Amino acid sequence: MKFTNNLGMLLLAIWLIVTGLIALLGLSFSGLPIIMAILAIAAGVLILMGR
């Protein structure tokens, strides 16, 4: 299995997987929305920068 060298795409993949697990398993804790927002912003910025 080959992983991408693009950090932005890797962060996006992690965000999508975690978002799916949250919805599927009903995961929740107090800092979750902040962590997910930071992960989404970081992925978006890195994708726009082409990294």
MODELLER restraints for C-alpha pairs under 7 A, 6 or more apart:
rsr = mdl.restraints
at = mdl.atoms
rsr.add(forms.Gaussian(group=physical.xy_distance, feature=features.Distance(at['CA:4:A'], at['CA:10:A']), mean=6.50, stdev=0.5))
rsr.add(forms.Gaussian(group=physical.xy_distance, feature=features.Distance(at['CA:6:A'], at['CA:51:A']), mean=5.38, stdev=0.5))
rsr.add(forms.Gaussian(group=physical.xy_distance, feature=features.Distance(at['CA:7:A'], at['CA:46:A']), mean=6.94, stdev=0.5))
rsr.add(forms.Gaussian(group=physical.xy_distance, feature=features.Distance(at['CA:7:A'], at['CA:51:A']), mean=5.94, stdev=0.5))
rsr.add(forms.Gaussian(group=physical.xy_distance, feature=features.Distance(at['CA:8:A'], at['CA:43:A']), mean=4.44, stdev=0.5))
rsr.add(forms.Gaussian(group=physical.xy_distance, feature=features.Distance(at['CA:8:A'], at['CA:44:A']), mean=6.74, stdev=0.5))
rsr.add(forms.Gaussian(group=physical.xy_distance, feature=features.Distance(at['CA:8:A'], at['CA:46:A']), mean=4.62, stdev=0.5))
rsr.add(forms.Gaussian(group=physical.xy_distance, feature=features.Distance(at['CA:8:A'], at['CA:47:A']), mean=4.79, stdev=0.5))
rsr.add(forms.Gaussian(group=physical.xy_distance, feature=features.Distance(at['CA:8:A'], at['CA:51:A']), mean=6.02, stdev=0.5))
rsr.add(forms.Gaussian(group=physical.xy_distance, feature=features.Distance(at['CA:9:A'], at['CA:43:A']), mean=6.73, stdev=0.5))
rsr.add(forms.Gaussian(group=physical.xy_distance, feature=features.Distance(at['CA:9:A'], at['CA:47:A']), mean=6.65, stdev=0.5))
rsr.add(forms.Gaussian(group=physical.xy_distance, feature=features.Distance(at['CA:11:A'], at['CA:39:A']), mean=6.74, stdev=0.5))
rsr.add(forms.Gaussian(group=physical.xy_distance, feature=features.Distance(at['CA:11:A'], at['CA:43:A']), mean=5.20, stdev=0.5))
rsr.add(forms.Gaussian(group=physical.xy_distance, feature=features.Distance(at['CA:12:A'], at['CA:40:A']), mean=6.85, stdev=0.5))
rsr.add(forms.Gaussian(group=physical.xy_distance, feature=features.Distance(at['CA:12:A'], at['CA:43:A']), mean=5.41, stdev=0.5))
rsr.add(forms.Gaussian(group=physical.xy_distance, feature=features.Distance(at['CA:15:A'], at['CA:36:A']), mean=6.92, stdev=0.5))
rsr.add(forms.Gaussian(group=physical.xy_distance, feature=features.Distance(at['CA:15:A'], at['CA:39:A']), mean=6.54, stdev=0.5))
rsr.add(forms.Gaussian(group=physical.xy_distance, feature=features.Distance(at['CA:15:A'], at['CA:40:A']), mean=6.63, stdev=0.5))
